[in-house]
Amino acid sequence: MTETDDHADAMPLEFIRECILLGRRWRAKVDEQLKDHGLTAARLTVLYWVNEMPEGTSQRELAEIVGIEGPTLVRQLHALEAQGLLERVPLATDRRAKCIRLTPEGLKKLEGVNRYSIDMSRQFFPKLERRRLPSAIRLAKQAREAIP
């Protein structure tokens, strides 16, 4: 194996590390800005996925896509419900199961934060080569999907 092969083999790991570091920095900045709005990046993530997932998605499925344990999700859901940003209502097909959905206030808050996030990305990343972003997004998604 040559030095060139070693470097090529290490590149995926370097890519993953850079994604992790970027994610941590972004999350810290988002947390800093959301503090005044009674949100955190973790709660924002839950709001986002509640809005994106189809109605009838179970809490277990939601916890899996958010990447947290069930009890942690339950604490986040209680907090968001107490803030009036989401609600849990019985499913029409199974009264024991709960449907989680955003309230109008939660949707308004999520839309505002999304606009703010776009502004933040313009501020922090003005020199990103926009034409290269679709391929970077595909690469990140491909890496994420490669991990079972």
N, CA, C and O atoms as a GROMACS GRO file, in nm:
protein
  592
    1MET      N    1   0.085  -0.118   0.000
    1MET     CA    2   0.000   0.000   0.000
    1MET      C    3   0.089   0.124   0.000
    1MET      O    4   0.187   0.131   0.074
    2THR      N    5   0.055   0.220  -0.082
    2THR     CA    6   0.137   0.340  -0.095
    2THR      C    7   0.083   0.452  -0.004
    2THR      O    8  -0.026   0.442   0.051
    3GLU      N    9   0.162   0.556   0.009
    3GLU     CA   10   0.121   0.672   0.086
    3GLU      C   11  -0.004   0.734   0.025
    3GLU      O   12  -0.091   0.783   0.097
    4THR      N   13  -0.012   0.734  -0.108
    4THR     CA   14  -0.130   0.788  -0.178
    4THR      C   15  -0.253   0.706  -0.142
    4THR      O   16  -0.360   0.764  -0.121
    5ASP      N   17  -0.241   0.573  -0.135
    5ASP     CA   18  -0.353   0.488  -0.097
    5ASP      C   19  -0.397   0.517   0.046
    5ASP      O   20  -0.517   0.526   0.074
    6ASP      N   21  -0.301   0.533   0.136
    6ASP     CA   22  -0.333   0.565   0.275
    6ASP      C   23  -0.412   0.695   0.284
    6ASP      O   24  -0.510   0.705   0.358
    7HIS      N   25  -0.367   0.796   0.208
    7HIS     CA   26  -0.436   0.926   0.210
    7HIS      C   27  -0.578   0.912   0.156
    7HIS      O   28  -0.673   0.967   0.212
    8ALA      N   29  -0.593   0.838   0.047
    8ALA     CA   30  -0.725   0.818  -0.013
    8ALA      C   31  -0.816   0.742   0.084
    8ALA      O   32  -0.935   0.773   0.094
    9ASP      N   33  -0.763   0.644   0.156
    9ASP     CA   34  -0.842   0.568   0.252
    9ASP      C   35  -0.884   0.654   0.372
    9ASP      O   36  -0.989   0.630   0.432
   10ALA      N   37  -0.802   0.752   0.407
   10ALA     CA   38  -0.830   0.838   0.522
   10ALA      C   39  -0.928   0.951   0.488
   10ALA      O   40  -0.984   1.012   0.578
   11MET      N   41  -0.948   0.980   0.361
   11MET     CA   42  -1.033   1.093   0.322
   11MET      C   43  -1.177   1.082   0.371
   11MET      O   44  -1.232   1.181   0.418
   12PRO      N   45  -1.241   0.963   0.361
   12PRO     CA   46  -1.378   0.956   0.414
   12PRO      C   47  -1.385   0.989   0.563
   12PRO      O   48  -1.478   1.057   0.608
   13LEU      N   49  -1.287   0.943   0.638
   13LEU     CA   50  -1.284   0.972   0.781
   13LEU      C   51  -1.264   1.122   0.804
   13LEU      O   52  -1.326   1.179   0.894
   14GLU      N   53  -1.180   1.184   0.726
   14GLU     CA   54  -1.159   1.329   0.736
   14GLU      C   55  -1.289   1.404   0.704
   14GLU      O   56  -1.322   1.503   0.770
   15PHE      N   57  -1.360   1.358   0.603
   15PHE     CA   58  -1.489   1.418   0.565
   15PHE      C   59  -1.587   1.409   0.683
   15PHE      O   60  -1.653   1.507   0.717
   16ILE      N   61  -1.596   1.290   0.744
   16ILE     CA   62  -1.686   1.269   0.857
   16ILE      C   63  -1.649   1.362   0.972
   16ILE      O   64  -1.736   1.423   1.033
   17ARG      N   65  -1.521   1.371   1.002
   17ARG     CA   66  -1.476   1.459   1.112
   17ARG      C   67  -1.514   1.604   1.085
   17ARG      O   68  -1.560   1.674   1.176
   18GLU      N   69  -1.494   1.649   0.963
   18GLU     CA   70  -1.529   1.787   0.929
   18GLU      C   71  -1.680   1.811   0.942
   18GLU      O   72  -1.722   1.916   0.989
   19CYS      N   73  -1.760   1.712   0.901
   19CYS     CA   74  -1.906   1.724   0.916
   19CYS      C   75  -1.944   1.734   1.063
   19CYS      O   76  -2.029   1.814   1.100
   20ILE      N   77  -1.881   1.652   1.146
   20ILE     CA   78  -1.910   1.654   1.290
   20ILE      C   79  -1.873   1.789   1.349
   20ILE      O   80  -1.951   1.848   1.424
   21LEU      N   81  -1.754   1.838   1.316
   21LEU     CA   82  -1.710   1.967   1.370
   21LEU      C   83  -1.801   2.080   1.323
   21LEU      O   84  -1.836   2.168   1.402
   22LEU      N   85  -1.838   2.078   1.197
   22LEU     CA   86  -1.930   2.179   1.144
   22LEU      C   87  -2.063   2.173   1.219
   22LEU      O   88  -2.116   2.276   1.260
   23GLY      N   89  -2.116   2.053   1.236
   23GLY     CA   90  -2.243   2.036   1.307
   23GLY      C   91  -2.238   2.088   1.449
   23GLY      O   92  -2.332   2.153   1.496
   24ARG      N   93  -2.129   2.062   1.518
   24ARG     CA   94  -2.114   2.110   1.656
   24ARG      C   95  -2.110   2.262   1.662
   24ARG      O   96  -2.175   2.324   1.747
   25ARG      N   97  -2.033   2.322   1.573
   25ARG     CA   98  -2.025   2.469   1.572
   25ARG      C   99  -2.160   2.531   1.538
   25ARG      O  100  -2.203   2.627   1.602
   26TRP      N  101  -2.224   2.474   1.437
   26TRP     CA  102  -2.354   2.527   1.397
   26TRP      C  103  -2.453   2.517   1.512
   26TRP      O  104  -2.526   2.612   1.541
   27ARG      N  105  -2.456   2.402   1.577
   27ARG     CA  106  -2.548   2.380   1.689
   27ARG      C  107  -2.522   2.480   1.801
   27ARG      O  108  -2.617   2.534   1.859
   28ALA      N  109  -2.396   2.505   1.833
   28ALA     CA  110  -2.361   2.602   1.938
   28ALA      C  111  -2.413   2.741   1.902
   28ALA      O  112  -2.468   2.810   1.987
   29LYS      N  113  -2.395   2.782   1.777
   29LYS     CA  114  -2.444   2.914   1.733
   29LYS      C  115  -2.596   2.920   1.737
   29LYS      O  116  -2.654   3.020   1.779
   30VAL      N  117  -2.661   2.813   1.694
   30VAL     CA  118  -2.808   2.809   1.696
   30VAL      C  119  -2.856   2.816   1.840
   30VAL      O  120  -2.949   2.891   1.871
   31ASP      N  121  -2.796   2.736   1.930
   31ASP     CA  122  -2.834   2.739   2.071
   31ASP      C  123  -2.821   2.880   2.129
   31ASP      O  124  -2.909   2.927   2.202
   32GLU      N  125  -2.712   2.944   2.096
   32GLU     CA  126  -2.686   3.080   2.144
   32GLU      C  127  -2.798   3.175   2.102
   32GLU      O  128  -2.845   3.256   2.182
   33GLN      N  129  -2.840   3.165   1.977
   33GLN     CA  130  -2.942   3.255   1.923
   33GLN      C  131  -3.084   3.219   1.969
   33GLN      O  132  -3.169   3.307   1.982
   34LEU      N  133  -3.109   3.091   1.994
   34LEU     CA  134  -3.244   3.046   2.029
   34LEU      C  135  -3.276   3.064   2.177
   34LEU      O  136  -3.392   3.059   2.217
   35LYS      N  137  -3.173   3.084   2.257
   35LYS     CA  138  -3.191   3.096   2.401
   35LYS      C  139  -3.300   3.198   2.437
   35LYS      O  140  -3.383   3.172   2.525
   36ASP      N  141  -3.298   3.311   2.370
   36ASP     CA  142  -3.395   3.417   2.399
   36ASP      C  143  -3.538   3.380   2.360
   36ASP      O  144  -3.633   3.444   2.402
   37HIS      N  145  -3.552   3.276   2.279
   37HIS     CA  146  -3.683   3.234   2.232
   37HIS      C  147  -3.734   3.110   2.305
   37HIS      O  148  -3.835   3.052   2.266
   38GLY      N  149  -3.664   3.070   2.412
   38GLY     CA  150  -3.706   2.954   2.489
   38GLY      C  151  -3.687   2.823   2.418
   38GLY      O  152  -3.752   2.723   2.451
   39LEU      N  153  -3.598   2.821   2.319
   39LEU     CA  154  -3.572   2.698   2.245
   39LEU      C  155  -3.423   2.663   2.254
   39LEU      O  156  -3.340   2.746   2.289
   40THR      N  157  -3.395   2.539   2.220
   40THR     CA  158  -3.258   2.493   2.203
   40THR      C  159  -3.252   2.424   2.068
   40THR      O  160  -3.355   2.397   2.006
   41ALA      N  161  -3.132   2.396   2.023
   41ALA     CA  162  -3.118   2.323   1.896
   41ALA      C  163  -3.185   2.186   1.906
   41ALA      O  164  -3.243   2.138   1.809
   42ALA      N  165  -3.178   2.124   2.024
   42ALA     CA  166  -3.240   1.992   2.042
   42ALA      C  167  -3.392   2.002   2.026
   42ALA      O  168  -3.453   1.919   1.958
   43ARG      N  169  -3.452   2.101   2.088
   43ARG     CA  170  -3.597   2.117   2.076
   43ARG      C  171  -3.637   2.157   1.934
   43ARG      O  172  -3.739   2.113   1.882
   44LEU      N  173  -3.555   2.240   1.874
   44LEU     CA  174  -3.580   2.279   1.735
   44LEU      C  175  -3.578   2.157   1.644
   44LEU      O  176  -3.660   2.145   1.553
   45THR      N  177  -3.485   2.066   1.668
   45THR     CA  178  -3.476   1.944   1.589
   45THR      C  179  -3.603   1.862   1.601
   45THR      O  180  -3.654   1.811   1.502
   46VAL      N  181  -3.656   1.851   1.723
   46VAL     CA  182  -3.781   1.778   1.744
   46VAL      C  183  -3.895   1.847   1.669
   46VAL      O  184  -3.973   1.781   1.600
   47LEU      N  185  -3.905   1.979   1.681
   47LEU     CA  186  -4.010   2.053   1.608
   47LEU      C  187  -4.002   2.027   1.458
   47LEU      O  188  -4.102   2.001   1.392
   48TYR      N  189  -3.879   2.036   1.406
   48TYR     CA  190  -3.859   2.017   1.263
   48TYR      C  191  -3.910   1.880   1.219
   48TYR      O  192  -3.986   1.869   1.122
   49TRP      N  193  -3.870   1.774   1.291
   49TRP     CA  194  -3.907   1.639   1.248
   49TRP      C  195  -4.054   1.608   1.272
   49TRP      O  196  -4.115   1.532   1.196
   50VAL      N  197  -4.113   1.666   1.377
   50VAL     CA  198  -4.258   1.649   1.396
   50VAL      C  199  -4.330   1.706   1.275
   50VAL      O  200  -4.427   1.647   1.227
   51ASN      N  201  -4.284   1.818   1.226
   51ASN     CA  202  -4.346   1.881   1.110
   51ASN      C  203  -4.323   1.799   0.981
   51ASN      O  204  -4.409   1.796   0.894
   52GLU      N  205  -4.208   1.735   0.970
   52GLU     CA  206  -4.171   1.662   0.848
   52GLU      C  207  -4.229   1.520   0.840
   52GLU      O  208  -4.255   1.470   0.731
   53MET      N  209  -4.248   1.458   0.955
   53MET     CA  210  -4.292   1.317   0.956
   53MET      C  211  -4.441   1.308   0.925
   53MET      O  212  -4.517   1.399   0.958
   54PRO      N  213  -4.484   1.199   0.862
   54PRO     CA  214  -4.627   1.184   0.833
   54PRO      C  215  -4.709   1.166   0.962
   54PRO      O  216  -4.658   1.116   1.062
   55GLU      N  217  -4.834   1.206   0.957
   55GLU     CA  218  -4.922   1.189   1.073
   55GLU      C  219  -4.930   1.041   1.107
   55GLU      O  220  -4.935   0.955   1.018
   56GLY      N  221  -4.929   1.012   1.235
   56GLY     CA  222  -4.933   0.873   1.280
   56GLY      C  223  -4.796   0.815   1.309
   56GLY      O  224  -4.786   0.700   1.350
   57THR      N  225  -4.690   0.894   1.289
   57THR     CA  226  -4.556   0.848   1.322
   57THR      C  227  -4.549   0.826   1.473
   57THR      O  228  -4.591   0.910   1.551
   58SER      N  229  -4.495   0.711   1.512
   58SER     CA  230  -4.488   0.680   1.654
   58SER      C  231  -4.375   0.758   1.722
   58SER      O  232  -4.284   0.809   1.655
   59GLN      N  233  -4.383   0.767   1.855
   59GLN     CA  234  -4.276   0.833   1.929
   59GLN      C  235  -4.144   0.758   1.911
   59GLN      O  236  -4.038   0.820   1.906
   60ARG      N  237  -4.150   0.626   1.902
   60ARG     CA  238  -4.029   0.547   1.882
   60ARG      C  239  -3.964   0.583   1.748
   60ARG      O  240  -3.842   0.600   1.741
   61GLU      N  241  -4.044   0.595   1.643
   61GLU     CA  242  -3.992   0.633   1.511
   61GLU      C  243  -3.936   0.774   1.514
   61GLU      O  244  -3.831   0.802   1.454
   62LEU      N  245  -4.005   0.863   1.583
   62LEU     CA  246  -3.959   1.001   1.595
   62LEU      C  247  -3.825   1.006   1.669
   62LEU      O  248  -3.733   1.077   1.627
   63ALA      N  249  -3.814   0.932   1.779
   63ALA     CA  250  -3.688   0.929   1.856
   63ALA      C  251  -3.574   0.877   1.768
   63ALA      O  252  -3.462   0.928   1.775
   64GLU      N  253  -3.603   0.777   1.687
   64GLU     CA  254  -3.500   0.720   1.600
   64GLU      C  255  -3.451   0.822   1.497
   64GLU      O  256  -3.330   0.836   1.477
   65ILE      N  257  -3.542   0.892   1.432
   65ILE     CA  258  -3.501   0.988   1.329
   65ILE      C  259  -3.432   1.109   1.392
   65ILE      O  260  -3.341   1.166   1.332
   66VAL      N  261  -3.474   1.149   1.512
   66VAL     CA  262  -3.410   1.262   1.581
   66VAL      C  263  -3.273   1.220   1.634
   66VAL      O  264  -3.183   1.302   1.648
   67GLY      N  265  -3.259   1.089   1.663
   67GLY     CA  266  -3.130   1.039   1.711
   67GLY      C  267  -3.114   1.047   1.861
   67GLY      O  268  -3.004   1.065   1.912
   68ILE      N  269  -3.227   1.033   1.934
   68ILE     CA  270  -3.222   1.035   2.079
   68ILE      C  271  -3.301   0.917   2.135
   68ILE      O  272  -3.379   0.853   2.064
   69GLU      N  273  -3.280   0.888   2.263
   69GLU     CA  274  -3.352   0.780   2.330
   69GLU      C  275  -3.496   0.822   2.358
   69GLU      O  276  -3.526   0.941   2.368
   70GLY      N  277  -3.583   0.725   2.370
   70GLY     CA  278  -3.724   0.750   2.396
   70GLY      C  279  -3.751   0.841   2.516
   70GLY      O  280  -3.827   0.937   2.504
   71PRO      N  281  -3.690   0.813   2.634
   71PRO     CA  282  -3.715   0.900   2.750
   71PRO      C  283  -3.670   1.045   2.727
   71PRO      O  284  -3.733   1.138   2.776
   72THR      N  285  -3.563   1.063   2.653
   72THR     CA  286  -3.516   1.199   2.622
   72THR      C  287  -3.617   1.269   2.533
   72THR      O  288  -3.647   1.387   2.552
   73LEU      N  289  -3.671   1.196   2.435
   73LEU     CA  290  -3.773   1.253   2.347
   73LEU      C  291  -3.896   1.293   2.428
   73LEU      O  292  -3.953   1.400   2.406
   74VAL      N  293  -3.938   1.207   2.520
   74VAL     CA  294  -4.056   1.236   2.601
   74VAL      C  295  -4.036   1.367   2.678
   74VAL      O  296  -4.129   1.448   2.686
   75ARG      N  297  -3.918   1.389   2.735
   75ARG     CA  298  -3.890   1.514   2.806
   75ARG      C  299  -3.899   1.634   2.712
   75ARG      O  300  -3.955   1.738   2.746
   76GLN      N  301  -3.844   1.617   2.591
   76GLN     CA  302  -3.851   1.726   2.492
   76GLN      C  303  -3.996   1.754   2.453
   76GLN      O  304  -4.037   1.870   2.442
   77LEU      N  305  -4.073   1.648   2.432
   77LEU     CA  306  -4.214   1.665   2.393
   77LEU      C  307  -4.293   1.735   2.504
   77LEU      O  308  -4.374   1.823   2.476
   78HIS      N  309  -4.269   1.696   2.630
   78HIS     CA  310  -4.338   1.762   2.742
   78HIS      C  311  -4.306   1.911   2.744
   78HIS      O  312  -4.394   1.995   2.761
   79ALA      N  313  -4.178   1.943   2.728
   79ALA     CA  314  -4.135   2.084   2.731
   79ALA      C  315  -4.199   2.162   2.616
   79ALA      O  316  -4.248   2.273   2.636
   80LEU      N  317  -4.197   2.106   2.496
   80LEU     CA  318  -4.255   2.174   2.380
   80LEU      C  319  -4.407   2.188   2.392
   80LEU      O  320  -4.465   2.287   2.349
   81GLU      N  321  -4.469   2.087   2.452
   81GLU     CA  322  -4.613   2.093   2.474
   81GLU      C  323  -4.645   2.201   2.578
   81GLU      O  324  -4.742   2.276   2.561
   82ALA      N  325  -4.565   2.210   2.683
   82ALA     CA  326  -4.584   2.313   2.786
   82ALA      C  327  -4.566   2.454   2.728
   82ALA      O  328  -4.628   2.550   2.774
   83GLN      N  329  -4.481   2.466   2.625
   83GLN     CA  330  -4.461   2.596   2.559
   83GLN      C  331  -4.571   2.626   2.458
   83GLN      O  332  -4.575   2.734   2.399
   84GLY      N  333  -4.662   2.530   2.438
   84GLY     CA  334  -4.771   2.550   2.343
   84GLY      C  335  -4.729   2.534   2.198
   84GLY      O  336  -4.796   2.584   2.108
   85LEU      N  337  -4.616   2.464   2.174
   85LEU     CA  338  -4.564   2.453   2.037
   85LEU      C  339  -4.604   2.323   1.968
   85LEU      O  340  -4.600   2.314   1.846
   86LEU      N  341  -4.644   2.224   2.046
   86LEU     CA  342  -4.696   2.101   1.985
   86LEU      C  343  -4.802   2.042   2.076
   86LEU      O  344  -4.817   2.081   2.192
   87GLU      N  345  -4.876   1.948   2.018
   87GLU     CA  346  -4.981   1.881   2.095
   87GLU      C  347  -4.981   1.733   2.060
   87GLU      O  348  -4.942   1.692   1.951
   88ARG      N  349  -5.028   1.654   2.157
   88ARG     CA  350  -5.043   1.510   2.135
   88ARG      C  351  -5.192   1.479   2.145
   88ARG      O  352  -5.255   1.503   2.248
   89VAL      N  353  -5.246   1.426   2.037
   89VAL     CA  354  -5.388   1.394   2.032
   89VAL      C  355  -5.405   1.248   1.994
   89VAL      O  356  -5.324   1.193   1.919
   90PRO      N  357  -5.511   1.184   2.045
   90PRO     CA  358  -5.533   1.043   2.012
   90PRO      C  359  -5.555   1.025   1.862
   90PRO      O  360  -5.620   1.107   1.797
   91LEU      N  361  -5.502   0.918   1.809
   91LEU     CA  362  -5.525   0.883   1.668
   91LEU      C  363  -5.669   0.835   1.652
   91LEU      O  364  -5.723   0.769   1.741
   92ALA      N  365  -5.729   0.868   1.542
   92ALA     CA  366  -5.867   0.826   1.516
   92ALA      C  367  -5.877   0.673   1.509
   92ALA      O  368  -5.978   0.615   1.548
   93THR      N  369  -5.772   0.609   1.459
   93THR     CA  370  -5.774   0.463   1.440
   93THR      C  371  -5.737   0.385   1.565
   93THR      O  372  -5.768   0.267   1.575
   94ASP      N  373  -5.669   0.450   1.661
   94ASP     CA  374  -5.626   0.383   1.783
   94ASP      C  375  -5.617   0.487   1.894
   94ASP      O  376  -5.520   0.562   1.902
   95ARG      N  377  -5.719   0.492   1.980
   95ARG     CA  378  -5.727   0.596   2.084
   95ARG      C  379  -5.612   0.588   2.184
   95ARG      O  380  -5.584   0.685   2.254
   96ARG      N  381  -5.544   0.472   2.192
   96ARG     CA  382  -5.431   0.460   2.287
   96ARG      C  383  -5.306   0.528   2.232
   96ARG      O  384  -5.222   0.576   2.308
   97ALA      N  385  -5.293   0.532   2.100
   97ALA     CA  386  -5.176   0.592   2.037
   97ALA      C  387  -5.199   0.743   2.020
   97ALA      O  388  -5.311   0.788   1.999
   98LYS      N  389  -5.090   0.817   2.030
   98LYS     CA  390  -5.099   0.963   2.020
   98LYS      C  391  -5.034   1.011   1.891
   98LYS      O  392  -4.928   0.964   1.850
   99CYS      N  393  -5.101   1.107   1.828
   99CYS     CA  394  -5.046   1.176   1.712
   99CYS      C  395  -4.980   1.303   1.764
   99CYS      O  396  -5.041   1.378   1.840
  100ILE      N  397  -4.858   1.326   1.724
  100ILE     CA  398  -4.786   1.446   1.766
  100ILE      C  399  -4.788   1.543   1.649
  100ILE      O  400  -4.749   1.508   1.538
  101ARG      N  401  -4.832   1.665   1.674
  101ARG     CA  402  -4.834   1.764   1.567
  101ARG      C  403  -4.806   1.903   1.624
  101ARG      O  404  -4.828   1.930   1.742
  102LEU      N  405  -4.759   1.989   1.536
  102LEU     CA  406  -4.732   2.126   1.576
  102LEU      C  407  -4.863   2.201   1.593
  102LEU      O  408  -4.960   2.177   1.521
  103THR      N  409  -4.864   2.292   1.689
  103THR     CA  410  -4.976   2.384   1.702
  103THR      C  411  -4.951   2.498   1.603
  103THR      O  412  -4.842   2.509   1.548
  104PRO      N  413  -5.051   2.582   1.578
  104PRO     CA  414  -5.026   2.698   1.492
  104PRO      C  415  -4.908   2.782   1.544
  104PRO      O  416  -4.829   2.832   1.464
  105GLU      N  417  -4.896   2.796   1.676
  105GLU     CA  418  -4.785   2.871   1.734
  105GLU      C  419  -4.651   2.800   1.707
  105GLU      O  420  -4.550   2.864   1.679
  106GLY      N  421  -4.653   2.667   1.716
  106GLY     CA  422  -4.531   2.590   1.687
  106GLY      C  423  -4.488   2.605   1.543
  106GLY      O  424  -4.369   2.618   1.514
  107LEU      N  425  -4.584   2.601   1.452
  107LEU     CA  426  -4.554   2.618   1.309
  107LEU      C  427  -4.499   2.757   1.283
  107LEU      O  428  -4.404   2.774   1.206
  108LYS      N  429  -4.559   2.857   1.346
  108LYS     CA  430  -4.512   2.995   1.331
  108LYS      C  431  -4.368   3.008   1.384
  108LYS      O  432  -4.284   3.072   1.320
  109LYS      N  433  -4.341   2.948   1.498
  109LYS     CA  434  -4.207   2.953   1.557
  109LYS      C  435  -4.107   2.883   1.466
  109LYS      O  436  -3.998   2.934   1.443
  110LEU      N  437  -4.144   2.766   1.413
  110LEU     CA  438  -4.054   2.692   1.324
  110LEU      C  439  -4.025   2.771   1.198
  110LEU      O  440  -3.911   2.775   1.153
  111GLU      N  441  -4.126   2.832   1.139
  111GLU     CA  442  -4.105   2.913   1.018
  111GLU      C  443  -4.012   3.031   1.046
  111GLU      O  444  -3.925   3.062   0.965
  112GLY      N  445  -4.030   3.095   1.161
  112GLY     CA  446  -3.943   3.206   1.198
  112GLY      C  447  -3.799   3.162   1.216
  112GLY      O  448  -3.706   3.229   1.171
  113VAL      N  449  -3.780   3.049   1.282
  113VAL     CA  450  -3.645   2.997   1.305
  113VAL      C  451  -3.582   2.955   1.172
  113VAL      O  452  -3.462   2.975   1.152
  114ASN      N  453  -3.661   2.898   1.083
  114ASN     CA  454  -3.607   2.861   0.951
  114ASN      C  455  -3.559   2.984   0.876
  114ASN      O  456  -3.452   2.981   0.814
  115ARG      N  457  -3.636   3.092   0.880
  115ARG     CA  458  -3.593   3.216   0.815
  115ARG      C  459  -3.465   3.267   0.880
  115ARG      O  460  -3.372   3.310   0.810
  116TYR      N  461  -3.460   3.262   1.011
  116TYR     CA  462  -3.342   3.307   1.083
  116TYR      C  463  -3.221   3.220   1.046
  116TYR      O  464  -3.110   3.272   1.029
  117SER      N  465  -3.240   3.089   1.035
  117SER     CA  466  -3.131   2.997   0.999
  117SER      C  467  -3.076   3.028   0.861
  117SER      O  468  -2.955   3.020   0.838
  118ILE      N  469  -3.164   3.063   0.769
  118ILE     CA  470  -3.119   3.102   0.634
  118ILE      C  471  -3.034   3.228   0.643
  118ILE      O  472  -2.930   3.237   0.579
  119ASP      N  473  -3.079   3.324   0.722
  119ASP     CA  474  -3.001   3.447   0.740
  119ASP      C  475  -2.865   3.416   0.803
  119ASP      O  476  -2.763   3.472   0.764
  120MET      N  477  -2.865   3.324   0.903
  120MET     CA  478  -2.739   3.286   0.967
  120MET      C  479  -2.644   3.220   0.868
  120MET      O  480  -2.524   3.246   0.868
  121SER      N  481  -2.698   3.134   0.783
  121SER     CA  482  -2.612   3.066   0.686
  121SER      C  483  -2.554   3.166   0.586
  121SER      O  484  -2.440   3.152   0.543
  122ARG      N  485  -2.632   3.268   0.550
  122ARG     CA  486  -2.579   3.372   0.461
  122ARG      C  487  -2.467   3.450   0.530
  122ARG      O  488  -2.367   3.485   0.467
  123GLN      N  489  -2.485   3.475   0.658
  123GLN     CA  490  -2.384   3.549   0.735
  123GLN      C  491  -2.254   3.470   0.749
  123GLN      O  492  -2.146   3.524   0.726
  124PHE      N  493  -2.264   3.343   0.785
  124PHE     CA  494  -2.145   3.264   0.813
  124PHE      C  495  -2.081   3.204   0.688
  124PHE      O  496  -1.961   3.178   0.686
  125PHE      N  497  -2.161   3.183   0.585
  125PHE     CA  498  -2.109   3.113   0.467
  125PHE      C  499  -2.126   3.193   0.338
  125PHE      O  500  -2.174   3.138   0.239
  126PRO      N  501  -2.090   3.319   0.337
  126PRO     CA  502  -2.114   3.399   0.216
  126PRO      C  503  -2.028   3.356   0.098
  126PRO      O  504  -2.063   3.382  -0.018
  127LYS      N  505  -1.916   3.291   0.125
  127LYS     CA  506  -1.824   3.256   0.016
  127LYS      C  507  -1.833   3.111  -0.026
  127LYS      O  508  -1.752   3.065  -0.107
  128LEU      N  509  -1.929   3.037   0.027
  128LEU     CA  510  -1.943   2.899  -0.018
  128LEU      C  511  -1.977   2.898  -0.166
  128LEU      O  512  -2.055   2.980  -0.215
  129GLU      N  513  -1.918   2.806  -0.235
  129GLU     CA  514  -1.949   2.793  -0.377
  129GLU      C  515  -2.085   2.725  -0.391
  129GLU      O  516  -2.095   2.603  -0.383
  130ARG      N  517  -2.187   2.806  -0.411
  130ARG     CA  518  -2.324   2.756  -0.415
  130ARG      C  519  -2.342   2.644  -0.519
  130ARG      O  520  -2.421   2.552  -0.497
  131ARG      N  521  -2.271   2.653  -0.628
  131ARG     CA  522  -2.287   2.551  -0.733
  131ARG      C  523  -2.238   2.415  -0.687
  131ARG      O  524  -2.277   2.313  -0.744
  132ARG      N  525  -2.152   2.411  -0.584
  132ARG     CA  526  -2.099   2.284  -0.535
  132ARG      C  527  -2.183   2.224  -0.423
  132ARG      O  528  -2.163   2.108  -0.385
  133LEU      N  529  -2.277   2.300  -0.370
  133LEU     CA  530  -2.357   2.251  -0.258
  133LEU      C  531  -2.440   2.127  -0.290
  133LEU      O  532  -2.444   2.036  -0.207
  134PRO      N  533  -2.508   2.120  -0.406
  134PRO     CA  534  -2.585   1.997  -0.433
  134PRO      C  535  -2.499   1.871  -0.426
  134PRO      O  536  -2.545   1.769  -0.374
  135SER      N  537  -2.378   1.876  -0.476
  135SER     CA  538  -2.295   1.757  -0.471
  135SER      C  539  -2.246   1.730  -0.329
  135SER      O  540  -2.230   1.614  -0.290
  136ALA      N  541  -2.222   1.836  -0.250
  136ALA     CA  542  -2.182   1.817  -0.110
  136ALA      C  543  -2.298   1.757  -0.029
  136ALA      O  544  -2.277   1.671   0.056
  137ILE      N  545  -2.419   1.802  -0.058
  137ILE     CA  546  -2.537   1.748   0.011
  137ILE      C  547  -2.554   1.601  -0.024
  137ILE      O  548  -2.580   1.518   0.064
  138ARG      N  549  -2.540   1.567  -0.151
  138ARG     CA  550  -2.551   1.427  -0.193
  138ARG      C  551  -2.446   1.341  -0.123
  138ARG      O  552  -2.476   1.231  -0.077
  139LEU      N  553  -2.324   1.391  -0.115
  139LEU     CA  554  -2.216   1.317  -0.051
  139LEU      C  555  -2.244   1.296   0.098
  139LEU      O  556  -2.224   1.186   0.149
  140ALA      N  557  -2.289   1.398   0.167
  140ALA     CA  558  -2.321   1.386   0.310
  140ALA      C  559  -2.435   1.287   0.331
  140ALA      O  560  -2.432   1.205   0.423
  141LYS      N  561  -2.537   1.296   0.244
  141LYS     CA  562  -2.651   1.203   0.254
  141LYS      C  563  -2.605   1.060   0.227
  141LYS      O  564  -2.645   0.967   0.298
  142GLN      N  565  -2.523   1.041   0.127
  142GLN     CA  566  -2.472   0.909   0.093
  142GLN      C  567  -2.391   0.853   0.211
  142GLN      O  568  -2.404   0.735   0.242
  143ALA      N  569  -2.310   0.935   0.276
  143ALA     CA  570  -2.233   0.889   0.391
  143ALA      C  571  -2.327   0.851   0.506
  143ALA      O  572  -2.307   0.748   0.570
  144ARG      N  573  -2.428   0.934   0.531
  144ARG     CA  574  -2.524   0.904   0.638
  144ARG      C  575  -2.598   0.773   0.612
  144ARG      O  576  -2.616   0.692   0.703
  145GLU      N  577  -2.640   0.754   0.489
  145GLU     CA  578  -2.716   0.634   0.454
  145GLU      C  579  -2.631   0.508   0.452
  145GLU      O  580  -2.684   0.397   0.459
  146ALA      N  581  -2.499   0.522   0.442
  146ALA     CA  582  -2.410   0.406   0.441
  146ALA      C  583  -2.393   0.344   0.579
  146ALA      O  584  -2.346   0.231   0.593
  147ILE      N  585  -2.432   0.420   0.682
  147ILE     CA  586  -2.419   0.370   0.820
  147ILE      C  587  -2.552   0.311   0.862
  147ILE      O  588  -2.652   0.382   0.872
  148PRO      N  589  -2.553   0.179   0.888
  148PRO     CA  590  -2.682   0.113   0.926
  148PRO      C  591  -2.733   0.159   1.060
  148PRO      O  592  -2.838   0.114   1.105
   0.00000   0.00000   0.00000
